[in-house]
């Protein structure tokens, strides 16, 4: 799966906690409405019964005074106040579930691990999911659960390889995320990566633990660096880089996501991000038999992405945005180069990828 909720799920998500509060993510999404802001049926009020209740209270007060009992004005509204309290208690609970959809169109399919799956024509990579805010638990704030599905469908095989089919991959993911001390983030994601129209790879099960820091290194400049470390582990299934070990292995990904929002047009702020990272792990993760070398380094990657809200769409239809980006990857590990040659014929260590897309969150 590309950086979706942990890469847009990195770009969306971004983090899941940010998604839960509007997916204002890593990704620079506009702030999301709360469920309480949505139009809901109005609860009952006291205006209708107020008159008869007041008349009953006045009649009772008159009878008491006639019997020599002093009037107690403060006690007169007691019945109405009690009814108000009961009605407030009975007010319906509003939903607190959010969702998102992203539709990216890319010039190929290149995984964050540096595996070039498809380098011809167009790859459509939609992702859809739901966000369940869970609140605060001890030191972990804004805890949220995110679940969804990501897919990759390419036009090249749809036309030239109909037997194998255009559906390259379908990934199911589930993650928990939250913040500690405001600026530190944690995200734990489980993924099951499937290949519906392929007879080759078996379902790949993996865990991804990501530590992030929302920095203030550059003060009031409006630019943040956002360093992170991603600890990725293959549990079982086929190798996620084709030639590597199958399960029981993994790698580390240290990186940064410099971010700046240009606010020249107040309704259409443009958020620029520049995700940059490299990967390092056991040599057997990349090449189980050391056929093509024994390097521990995988890929070095940098991107420049931009996102702008589509503010002309009414908020009642969700918060829409448009995206565009460009990615450059250098395949450090020779086994990655050979794996890409097997899958799509790529023979170049230098890989370039462009993308455009749109999305909505609510």
N, C-alpha and C positions, 0 to 999 in steps of 0.2 A: 504494500500500500504506500502511495506517496505521502508527502507531508500534508495530510489532510487533518482533522480534529486533534491529531497529536502533533500535520503539517501543513494544511488549512483545515493530520489533526494538528499539523504544525501551523498552517495558515489560518485555520479556523480556531477554526478552533484554535487554532488555535489554541490557548489552553481551554480545558472544559469549564473551569470556573469563569473564565472570561466569557465563554459561550453562554453560560447560565445567566449572566447578567447582561446579555444582549449580544454575545459573541463579539464583543468589542475587542477583538482579538488582535492577537499577534499580527494579526491581520488587519487591524484598524477599522473594525466595523462600527457603524453608528450605534449609539446607545439604544438598548432594547427596552421596550415597554414592559412593565410588570403586568401580570394577569389582572391585577386589581384596576389597571387603567382601562381595561376593555369594557365596552358597554354591557351592563348586566341589568336584569329586571330590578326595578326599585323595590326595596322592602316595604312592608306595611308601616304606616306612621300613625301618630296619635290624633291627627287633626280631625278625623271623622268621629271617633268616640269621645272627643274631649268635651263637647257640649253636654251630652247626657250625663257623663261622669261628674262634671262640675255641678249640674243641677242636683244630682243625687247627694253630693257632698254638702251643698248648701242646705238642702232639706234636712239632712241629718243634723247639721250644725244648729239650725233653727230649733229643732226638737230638743236638743241638748240644752240650749239656752233657756228654753221655756221650762225646763225641769230644774233650772238653777245651776247647771253645769257651765262654767266659763268657757267662752269660745277659744279655740286654739287654731289661729289662722295658719300656722306653720304646718299643721297636720292635714289641712284641706287637700293639698295636691298629692298626698301619699299614694292614693290609689293609682292616679295617672302616672306617677313616677315609677311605681312598681310595674305597671303595664309596659312602660318604655323599656325598662330593664329586661323584661322577658322577651320583648320583641327584638331587642338588640342581640340577646343570646341566640335567638332563633334565626338570625340572618344567615343566608346560605354561604358556605365556604367557597371561595373562588379558586379556579385552577391555578397551579403554579408550575406548569410544564412549558418548556420552550422547545423550539425546533429550528432546523436549518436545512437549506438545500444549496448546493454549489454545483455549477455546470461549467467545467473547464474543457476547452478545446486546445489541444497541444499538437505540436509538429512531430511528436513521437512519444514513446513511453520509456522513460529513463528513471529507474528507481533511485531512492536516496542512497542505496548501497553501491550505486555505480553500474548496475546491470542494465544494459541497453536491450530492452525487450522488442521494441519496434521503432525503426527510424525512417519509415516511409509513410507519406501521406498524413492523415489526421488520426489522432487518438482522442476519443471523447471519454472524459473521466468524471462522471457525476458522483456526488456523495450526498447522502441524506441521513438525518439523525434526529434524535430527541434528547433534550437536556432536562434532568430532574434535580433541581436544587435541593440539597439536604440540610443546609444550615451550617452552624458551627459545632464542632466537636472538639472540646479541649482547646489546644493551641492551634488546631487546624480550622481556618476560617473559610467561608464560602465553599464548603465541600459540595461537590456536584457529581452526579453520575451521567455519563454520556454513552449512548449506544447508537450504532448506525451501520450503514452498508456503503461501501465504495466499489465502483466498477470501472473497468477499462475495456473499451470497444474501439477497434480500429477499422478504418475504411479500406486499407490496403488488402487485408486478408478477406474482407467481405467481397472484394472484386476478384482477386487473383488466387485465393486459396479457400474457396467456399467449403471444401471438405473439412478443413480444420476449423473454419469458422472465424468470425470477427471478434467473438467474445473472449478476450485474453484472460480476464481475471475478475473475481468477485471476492471482496474482503469484508468480513464481519468483524466489528470491533466493539469493545466495551471498556470504558475507562472511568477511573475516579480521579478527581483533581481538587486541589485546594491551595490556599495560601497560608504562610506562616510569617508572622511579624510583618505583615503588609506587603513586603517586597519579594519574598521568597516563595516560589511555587513548586508544587509536586504534582506529577501526573503519572499514574500507573495505568497502562493500557494492555489488554489482552487482545490478540488478533488471531483469526483463523482465515488463512488465505487460500482460496479455492480457484480451480482452473476448469470451469464447466465444460469447455469444448476441447480440452486437451487430454490425451491418453498418457502423457508423460508425468509431470510432477504430481505428487500426492499432497493433500492438504497440509499447509505449513502452519504450525501452532507456535506462537511467540509471545514474549512479554517485553514491555518497553517501559523503563522507569526513567523519567526525565526530571532534572532539577533545573529550575530557572531563577534568574534574578532580575528584577525590574530596577535598573540602576538609576542613579542621579549624578553620574560622574561629570556631566557637562553642564550642571546647574540649570539655569533658566534658558538655555539655548533652544530648548524644544527638541533636542536630539538625545535619544537614549540608545545605549549599546546592547543591552539585554543579553548578557552571556548565559550559556547553558551547557549542561553535560547530559547526554543521552546514553543510557546504559541499556543495550539491546541484547536479548537472549533468545536463541532459537530452541524451543522445547523439543519438538519432534517434527517429522515430515521431511520432505525433500529439502535440499540445500536452497537457500534463498538467493544464492549467487551461482547456481548450476553446478559448479565444479568443487564446491566446498563440502565440509563435513555436514552430515544430515542429523541435525539435532544435537543438543548438549554442547553448544558453542555460542559465541556471540562477539560483540565488538563494542567499542566506545566511540562516541561522536561528540567531541567538544566543538562549540561553535558560538557565534554571536548573531544577533538579528538587529542591526542598526535601524532605527525607526525615526521618521520625521513626518509631521503633518503640515502641509502648506495650506494656509487658511485665507488665501487671497480672495476667494469667493465664499462667503460665509455659509451658504447653503450647500456648497459643493467642495468641502475640504478634500484635498488629495493626500492620501497617506502613502509614503514611500517606505519600503522595507528592503533590506539587503541581506538576506540569510547567507551566511558564509560558514563553512565547516570543513573538517576532514575526518576520516574514520580510521581507526586503528584497532587491531584485534589479533588473536592467534593466527599464525600463518595458515593453519589448517581450516580456519573459517573460510578463507578465500580459495584455498587449493588443498583438498584433503590428501592428495598423493604427492604434492610438491612437483608436479609434472612441469609446471611453467615457472617455478620459482618458490621462494620461501619468505617473501616480504610480509611484514605485519601491517603495512599500510594499504588502504583500499582506494578511496577516491577523495579528491579535493574539489569542493563545489562552491560556487558563488552565484547569486541571483540578484536581480533588481526587479522588484514588483511594485505595482501601484494599484490603488483601490480608491474609488470615488463613490459616494452614496448617490443613488438615483432619487433625489429628493422630490422630484416632480410626481412620483407615485405616492398616493395618499397612504399615510401610516396605517390606516385600517386594513391595508392589504399586506402588511409586513414591511420590514426595512430592507429595501433592495439595494444592491451595489453592483458595479461593474469592475472587472479586473483585467490587468494585462501584465505580462512579465517576460523576462528573458533569463535563461540559465546557461552557465558554462561549467562543465565538469571536465576534470582531467583524471583519467583512469590511471592511477599510480600502479596498481597491481596488474601484472601481465595476465593473470588468470581471468580478471574481469574483461580484459580485451578479448581473450579467446572465447569466453562465455557469450559475449555480445556477437561475436562472429558466428557462433553456432545458431543463435536465435534469429538474428536479422541481417547478418553479413557485415556488421561494422568492423572495420580494421583500423580505426583511428583512435588514439588516446585522447584526442581533443573532441569533445562532444558539445553540441549547441542545441538548445531547445527554446522555442517560443510558445507563448500561450496567451489566450484571451478567454474571458468567461463572464459569468454573472452569477448572482446568488441572492438569497433572501433569508432572513432570520426573523423570528417572532417570539 
